[in-house]
Amino acid sequence: MIYQYSCSSCKDIWGTIYYGIGMMYPISKVDNRLFGCYDCGEVFERNINKKFNRCPQCKKKPKELVFHKEDEFGFTERIESEINCPSCKTENLIIEDVGCWD
């Protein structure tokens, strides 16, 4: 899926993420997730199958920003709305579904 994220308090926290795996996953091994660094306030996309998943700014270990909840069948389609922004530390990170990348 393609998501846009932004913080209602911080005007410099915004962007687009190509989340999850695509149709080429068996070959590419790309599984993108959204991460936040609570040390320097960065929000960014990373492939969780790479060994070096560090913040591009400060190189510290970031925290994955989990915004899906699984339903009873194991699908992750529900977006969680109360996510702490790594920059201002408030529950103002907004994530919107804008499309599919396959």
C-alpha positions in Angstrom: 0.0 0.0 0.0 1.0 3.6 -0.4 0.5 5.8 2.6 1.0 9.5 3.3 2.0 10.6 6.8 2.1 14.0 8.5 2.0 15.5 11.9 -0.7 18.0 12.8 1.7 19.8 15.1 5.1 19.6 13.2 5.1 21.1 9.8 8.4 19.4 8.8 7.1 15.8 9.5 5.4 14.6 6.3 6.0 12.2 3.4 5.0 9.1 1.5 5.8 5.5 2.2 5.5 2.4 0.0 4.5 0.0 2.8 4.7 -3.7 2.8 5.7 -6.1 0.1 5.1 -6.0 -3.6 4.5 -8.6 -6.3 8.3 -8.9 -6.8 8.9 -9.8 -3.1 10.2 -13.4 -3.7 12.9 -11.9 -5.8 13.5 -8.4 -4.3 13.0 -9.3 -0.6 11.7 -5.7 -0.1 9.4 -5.3 2.9 9.1 -1.6 3.7 7.9 -0.3 7.0 7.5 3.1 8.7 10.1 3.9 11.4 10.6 6.8 13.7 13.6 7.9 15.6 12.7 9.3 19.0 16.2 10.6 19.5 16.4 13.1 16.6 12.7 13.2 15.5 13.0 11.6 12.0 10.3 9.6 10.3 11.4 7.4 7.4 10.8 4.2 5.4 13.1 1.2 5.7 13.3 -2.4 4.3 13.1 -4.6 7.4 15.0 -7.4 5.5 18.2 -5.4 5.5 20.6 -5.9 8.4 21.4 -2.1 8.9 18.1 -0.5 9.8 19.3 2.7 11.5 18.1 6.3 11.5 19.6 8.1 8.4 20.1 11.2 10.5 21.7 10.1 13.8 22.4 6.3 13.1 20.6 5.2 16.3 18.2 2.3 16.3 14.7 3.5 15.4 11.3 2.2 16.5 8.8 0.8 14.0 5.7 2.9 13.9 3.0 0.2 13.9 -0.3 1.6 12.6 -2.1 -1.6 11.5 -4.1 -4.0 13.6 -4.8 -7.6 12.4 -8.4 -8.8 12.1 -9.5 -12.3 13.0 -8.2 -13.6 9.6 -4.7 -12.1 9.9 -5.2 -9.3 7.5 -3.8 -5.9 8.4 -6.1 -3.3 7.0 -7.3 -1.2 9.9 -5.2 1.9 10.4 -4.5 2.9 14.0 -4.9 6.7 14.4 -3.1 7.5 17.7 0.6 7.3 16.9 3.1 9.4 18.8 5.0 11.7 16.5 8.8 11.1 17.0 9.5 14.9 16.6 7.0 16.5 19.0 6.2 13.3 21.0 2.4 13.8 20.8 -0.3 11.5 19.3 -0.6 13.7 16.2 0.9 11.5 13.5 -1.7 11.1 10.8 -1.4 8.2 8.3 -3.7 8.1 5.2 -4.1 5.4 2.6 -3.5 6.9 -0.8 -3.1 3.8 -3.1 -1.6 0.5 -4.0 1.9 0.1 -5.4 1.5 -3.1 -7.3 
